Amino acid sequence: MVCLYLFVSIESPAFMPEKDLVNRIAQLLRKHLDGSASEAETRELNDWKDQSAANTQLYNEWMDPATRESKLLEYMSIDAQAAAEGQVWRDNLPQEVTDRFQGRTFRVISLRKILYVAAAVVFIVLLSVKYLVHRPEKLNATSVPVIAKNDVPAPIGSKTTLTLSNGAKIVLDNVREGILSRQGNADIIKSKDGQLVYEAAQQGSSVQLSYNTLTTAIGGQSQLLLADGTKVWLNSASSITYPTSFSGKDRAVKITGQAYFEIAKDKSKPFVVTAQDMNVEVLGTHFDINGYGDERTIKTTLLEGSVKVVSGGRMMLLKPGQQTQVSNDGKLNLIDKIDTEIATAWLNGKFAFEDENISLILKQLARWYDLEISYDGTQPNIQLTASVSKRSSLSAVLKVLEISGVHFRLEGKKLIVK
């Protein structure tokens, strides 16, 4: 198995590079596979590949989809508890590795060392999850063991509720396409693809301003087209409150949870998004705000244009590829060179994490699968990188996370982390 080959190789510098080099090669392989590698990075990867037959063999294995998936499933089948108890012996090694080390004494590999190496190669291994889990036909009871008998399937439907200005509620999954209501100066329409659309009904009239709220429940996502042409996507357990038409000096909305915006340009009316105690001001741009109340920070990630983030009397201007983080104590920090694909993966039906703490990952799972998270013992402090389809069942996602050595037990809707 590729994972055990790597674990054993760390005992022999001839077969295992140092930690930093392994991380670098893993990143290059990831970029090469997803097509994002530059010419210089491609040359660097090829130079490494040509250094030895072992490097070439490993490279060829990860370039072959069938081999990549097979080795991933082998990796996922490791019993980390057995490893922790010192039960990873020579008999567990593939024949080609046993032959290579014929006559040598093997030491028991500790869980600490396993996790050390797993962290170093996690970019490679979890990249395979991207190719494997995103193809549901490849997942079955034999390839991915079920975590619990009461597995939780992926949610179905938008699970979205529209609250009108008079307090009336409309469950969008339960209504047909067409005009749902008239609020203020706009007709509210459910489109064929399930999007909620506001169309101006009376231009320039003095009808009193009306506010609506769109809310997604746990396991839901929805799309909204505001009266000014701004597009909004809401993640699960999120909401947006907005006027049915925009008048005055600005276009102001308020969100909870996570939302992605493509702002319609209007130089005369800045668009202002409020999330908790933070304001984001824009004229026309694309950005994502992650402002869940149970997380430590509010993150604003800019994809296109420019935005101004204001919090606690401080202000920052963002450029594309940058992110601001507002912490619970009001501190405003700027993070440069953010992977925007990670920040917006939810728009494409993915869970995606890069060096993310497992506790924050589990919060995302809780908001999608409607779970209560409980820790059996100390809360693990582990960083993970992964990409998994949100259409996967809970057991498939948890099997990926178990690569880190954390184990799970599902009791009804309670997910117990060990």
Phi, psi and omega in degrees: 000138186300324182294316181290327175301317180291321181297314180294321184299336181295339177282347183231106181304338181293337184243350183230118178293169176292164187305314183296321179293319178299315177301318182295314180296322178299317179296319180294320177297318179300312182294322179297319182290324181265006173080014184259002183288138175281173178298319180296320180291324177295318177296319179298318179294319180294323178298316178297316181301321185278357182290330182202160177295326179295319178296317180298318180296315180297318179300312182297324178298317183281344175278342181268115185303318182295315179295320182299315181293319180299315182289328176297314180297323175296317179300316182292341183272358179299134175271096184295330179294318177297321178298318181297330182270008176079033183253013176269103187243180181301328182296340181276353186274151176293157187299321183294330177284319178301317179297319183295328183253026182305131177087358181260155180272133180259136175264152173294134181266124183286157176299324179302315181289323177300313181292327177299312181287322179302320178296325181290325184256008188296331178299319181291309186298313184282342170298323178299327178299323179303317182281330184276305188289336180284359176241089188305330183295342179276348182261126176209179187296335181274331184273328179232104181301144179283134181289318183214153180298325180266057181300150181257118179285166176294144180297155178237139178090166182280336180052049187243138179236133175258124176254119182280172183296335179270006179093350178294146182241139178236119176275111190295330178295341186260001183241154180276168177293155181127187181287126180264323184191168169242127180232120180060238182260020186223145169270137178258122188234138169263119183280174181298327181271010176088000180285146176267126187236135175251122179243130180299128181259328182221107180282134172074010179278168184255029179297141182300140182296135179241144179245137175241161176230127176254128186231130172258134178279177174303131180084012182241160172213151182209165178236149185218135173246110182285169186297335180272001181097358178290135178259137181228136172244132179251131174278178182297152179052046182227166178209158174220132176248132191206157174281149180290339172211157185254130175220165182092198188274343181216176176241103189248133175225165179228137181234157164234153180078225186234137179214148175244136185238138164241100190279130173290133184288133175202095185298336182278344183224096176301147177262128184237123176249127177252128175229111187055240182259018183245140175244138173241123184246130182216165172253313178195114186190176177239127181203164181237137175240124176247102186231044178294137184293339182266010177250161189285336185223157169258122185250130174243119184244127183260130178255327185207144178084218178209151177221157174245123180255127182237127178204132176057035179082358178254154182223140175224142174259132181257145170251159179306136182090002178253161181218137170259147177231121177255116183277171182299332180272009175091359181290138181247118182238148178252127178248127183263156174055056176279143173281100185293337177294328177291315183295330184247016182301328181300333178295332182258019176075035181232152157267126178221131182224146174225113184051045182261141178294138185297332179295322177288325176298316181294329175296322177295318178297321180297322181285342181262318184260003180060065184242155167254124182266129179227142182252127176266092185100206184288139177293124184293143178250081185233137176258136182230151170238125184201159173217117186222141179294137176285353176275355179285154173288164181301319184298323180295320180292316181296327180296325176295315182294333181294346176303330182287349183099355176277143180240157186229150172225128183256121177238097186066241177259007178262122177259115183262125184257127184241000000 
